[in-house]
Amino acid sequence: MSQMPKEFTAFLGEGGAAAYSKIEGFLSGEFLSFFFVLLIGFYVSSAAGSAIAGAIDKRTMDFELSQPVSRSGKLLAETIVALLYSAILVVATNASIKVLCELYDISISGMGLFYFSIVATLFAWALFGIAILISSIARSKMAVVGITMFIALGSYIFYSLSLAVEKIRDFGHYTLYNFYDPQKILTKAEITLEQCLVFATIFIIGTSVALLIFNKKDV
């Protein structure tokens, strides 16, 4: 790793190659920063896509709305289920990491994993807020999944580039990944109120606007 150009090692985040040699940096670079986001991103976007756009596309929305439940009640119920399962997915993943580290006698901060669970859950909920808003506008589940994943992965790519390219470094602070940094959270075992508020705000705005659009939408 020490032979690599500094532009490459910058992609590894704070600490570069040195951080990558530790379990927190390795997990962040190999799994939590990308593949884990693919996993939770695909789940929440699929759930959000099925809630509105998918039901309209499959022509099952008329039947669902014929039941004795309001549109808001239907959407909120599906939102709660998606939030619960995404939280379980995050907690189960981090619990597995902790158990396996203990089995292989690898030291990792339990508090760091706890704080990461909080941020990762809020990050998943923020992606759901984006996805459900797109679902209220689009008429295809695949469109919801595609656009949401494009936003999530686009944010990852741009943030990674901002770490390596000086000219766009300041702009990286405006991406979702600036507030979702597994390596920093696991290493320092701390989170900020700003991280939580950003993700919570995205979720609340996205879900609230989706509710307004869905209640007025001609299905």
C-alpha positions as CSV (number, residue, x, y, z in Angstrom):
1,M,0.0,0.0,0.0
2,S,2.9,2.4,0.7
3,Q,3.9,2.0,-2.9
4,M,0.6,3.3,-4.2
5,P,0.1,7.0,-5.3
6,K,-1.3,9.3,-2.7
7,E,-4.3,9.9,-5.0
8,F,-5.2,6.2,-4.7
9,T,-4.7,5.9,-1.0
10,A,-6.8,9.0,-0.5
11,F,-9.8,6.8,-1.5
12,L,-9.3,4.8,1.6
13,G,-10.4,7.8,3.7
14,E,-8.9,9.4,6.8
15,G,-5.5,7.8,7.5
16,G,-5.0,6.3,4.0
17,A,-3.1,3.1,3.8
18,A,-2.3,3.1,7.5
19,A,-6.0,3.1,8.4
20,Y,-6.6,0.3,5.9
21,S,-4.3,-2.0,7.8
22,K,-6.6,-1.9,10.8
23,I,-9.8,-3.8,11.1
24,E,-12.0,-0.6,11.2
25,G,-10.4,0.7,8.0
26,F,-10.5,-2.7,6.3
27,L,-14.2,-3.3,7.1
28,S,-15.0,0.2,5.9
29,G,-13.1,-0.1,2.6
30,E,-14.1,-3.6,1.8
31,F,-17.7,-3.7,2.9
32,L,-19.4,-1.0,4.9
33,S,-18.6,1.9,2.6
34,F,-19.9,0.3,-0.6
35,F,-21.4,-3.2,-0.6
36,F,-23.3,-2.7,2.6
37,V,-24.8,0.5,1.1
38,L,-25.8,-1.5,-1.9
39,L,-27.5,-4.0,0.4
40,I,-29.5,-1.6,2.5
41,G,-30.0,0.8,-0.5
42,F,-31.5,-1.9,-2.6
43,Y,-33.8,-3.0,0.2
44,V,-35.2,0.4,1.1
45,S,-35.6,1.5,-2.5
46,S,-37.4,-1.8,-3.3
47,A,-39.7,-1.4,-0.4
48,A,-40.4,2.2,-1.2
49,G,-40.9,1.3,-4.9
50,S,-43.4,-1.4,-4.1
51,A,-45.4,0.9,-1.7
52,I,-46.6,3.3,-4.5
53,A,-45.0,3.1,-7.9
54,G,-44.9,-0.7,-8.0
55,A,-48.5,-1.1,-6.9
56,I,-49.6,1.4,-9.6
57,D,-47.5,-0.4,-12.2
58,K,-49.0,-3.8,-11.2
59,R,-52.5,-2.4,-11.1
60,T,-53.0,-3.5,-7.5
61,M,-53.3,0.0,-6.0
62,D,-57.1,0.2,-6.7
63,F,-57.7,-3.0,-4.7
64,E,-55.5,-1.8,-1.8
65,L,-57.2,1.5,-1.6
66,S,-60.6,-0.2,-1.6
67,Q,-59.9,-1.5,1.9
68,P,-61.1,0.5,4.9
69,V,-57.8,2.3,5.4
70,S,-56.8,5.8,4.4
71,R,-54.0,6.5,1.9
72,S,-51.9,8.0,4.7
73,G,-52.5,5.0,6.9
74,K,-51.5,2.6,4.2
75,L,-48.3,4.5,3.4
76,L,-47.3,5.0,7.0
77,A,-47.8,1.4,7.8
78,E,-45.6,0.3,4.9
79,T,-43.0,2.9,6.0
80,I,-42.9,1.6,9.5
81,V,-42.3,-1.9,8.3
82,A,-39.5,-0.8,6.0
83,L,-37.9,1.2,8.7
84,L,-38.1,-1.7,11.2
85,Y,-36.6,-4.2,8.8
86,S,-33.8,-1.9,7.6
87,A,-32.9,-1.3,11.3
88,I,-32.9,-5.1,11.9
89,L,-30.6,-5.5,8.8
90,V,-28.1,-3.0,10.2
91,V,-28.1,-4.3,13.7
92,A,-27.8,-7.9,12.5
93,T,-24.8,-7.0,10.3
94,N,-23.0,-5.2,13.0
95,A,-23.7,-7.9,15.6
96,S,-22.3,-10.5,13.2
97,I,-19.1,-8.4,12.8
98,K,-18.7,-8.2,16.6
99,V,-19.3,-11.9,17.1
100,L,-16.9,-12.9,14.3
101,C,-14.2,-10.5,15.6
102,E,-14.5,-12.1,19.1
103,L,-14.3,-15.6,17.6
104,Y,-11.1,-14.7,15.7
105,D,-9.7,-12.7,18.6
106,I,-9.7,-9.4,16.7
107,S,-10.1,-6.3,18.7
108,I,-12.9,-3.9,17.6
109,S,-14.7,-1.3,19.5
110,G,-18.2,-2.4,20.6
111,M,-19.1,1.3,21.2
112,G,-17.9,2.1,17.7
113,L,-20.2,-0.6,16.3
114,F,-23.0,0.7,18.4
115,Y,-22.6,4.3,17.1
116,F,-22.2,3.0,13.6
117,S,-25.5,1.1,13.9
118,I,-27.2,4.4,14.8
119,V,-25.8,6.3,11.9
120,A,-26.2,3.4,9.4
121,T,-29.8,3.0,10.4
122,L,-30.5,6.7,10.0
123,F,-28.7,6.6,6.7
124,A,-30.9,3.8,5.5
125,W,-34.0,5.8,6.6
126,A,-32.7,8.8,4.7
127,L,-32.4,6.7,1.6
128,F,-35.9,5.4,2.2
129,G,-37.1,9.1,2.4
130,I,-35.6,9.8,-1.0
131,A,-36.9,6.6,-2.5
132,I,-40.5,7.0,-1.2
133,L,-40.5,10.5,-2.6
134,I,-39.4,9.2,-6.0
135,S,-42.0,6.4,-5.7
136,S,-44.8,9.0,-5.3
137,I,-43.7,10.6,-8.6
138,A,-42.6,7.6,-10.7
139,R,-44.8,4.9,-12.1
140,S,-42.3,2.0,-12.0
141,K,-40.6,0.2,-9.2
142,M,-37.5,-0.3,-11.2
143,A,-37.3,3.5,-11.8
144,V,-37.4,4.1,-8.1
145,V,-34.7,1.5,-7.4
146,G,-32.5,2.8,-10.2
147,I,-32.7,6.5,-9.3
148,T,-32.2,5.9,-5.6
149,M,-29.2,3.7,-6.2
150,F,-27.8,6.2,-8.6
151,I,-28.1,8.9,-5.9
152,A,-26.5,6.7,-3.3
153,L,-23.6,5.4,-5.4
154,G,-23.2,8.8,-7.1
155,S,-22.7,10.3,-3.7
156,Y,-20.1,7.6,-2.8
157,I,-18.1,8.2,-6.0
158,F,-18.2,12.0,-5.7
159,Y,-17.2,11.9,-2.1
160,S,-14.3,9.5,-2.8
161,L,-13.1,11.7,-5.6
162,S,-13.3,14.7,-3.3
163,L,-10.8,13.0,-1.0
164,A,-8.3,12.6,-3.9
165,V,-8.9,15.7,-6.0
166,E,-8.0,19.0,-4.3
167,K,-10.3,21.2,-6.5
168,I,-13.5,19.5,-5.5
169,R,-12.5,18.6,-1.9
170,D,-14.8,21.2,-0.3
171,F,-17.8,20.0,-2.3
172,G,-17.5,16.5,-0.8
173,H,-18.9,18.0,2.5
174,Y,-22.3,18.3,0.8
175,T,-22.7,14.6,0.0
176,L,-24.5,12.0,2.0
177,Y,-21.2,10.2,2.6
178,N,-19.7,13.1,4.4
179,F,-22.2,12.2,7.2
180,Y,-21.8,8.5,6.8
181,D,-18.2,7.6,7.4
182,P,-17.9,4.0,8.8
183,Q,-14.1,4.2,9.3
184,K,-14.3,7.4,11.3
185,I,-17.2,6.3,13.4
186,L,-15.7,2.8,14.1
187,T,-12.2,4.3,14.9
188,K,-13.2,7.2,17.1
189,A,-16.4,5.6,18.5
190,E,-18.3,8.9,18.3
191,I,-21.0,10.5,16.3
192,T,-22.3,14.1,16.0
193,L,-25.8,15.5,16.4
194,E,-25.4,17.0,12.9
195,Q,-25.0,13.5,11.3
196,C,-28.3,12.4,12.9
197,L,-30.2,15.6,12.1
198,V,-29.2,15.6,8.4
199,F,-30.4,12.0,7.9
200,A,-33.5,12.5,10.0
201,T,-34.4,15.7,8.1
202,I,-34.0,14.0,4.7
203,F,-36.3,11.2,5.8
204,I,-38.9,13.5,7.3
205,I,-39.0,15.8,4.3
206,G,-39.0,13.0,1.8
207,T,-41.8,11.0,3.5
208,S,-43.9,14.1,4.2
209,V,-43.8,15.3,0.6
210,A,-44.5,11.8,-0.6
211,L,-47.6,11.7,1.6
212,L,-48.8,14.9,0.2
213,I,-48.3,13.8,-3.4
214,F,-49.8,10.3,-2.8
215,N,-52.9,11.7,-1.2
216,K,-53.6,13.9,-4.3
217,K,-52.3,11.4,-6.9
218,D,-54.7,10.0,-9.4
219,V,-54.0,6.2,-9.5
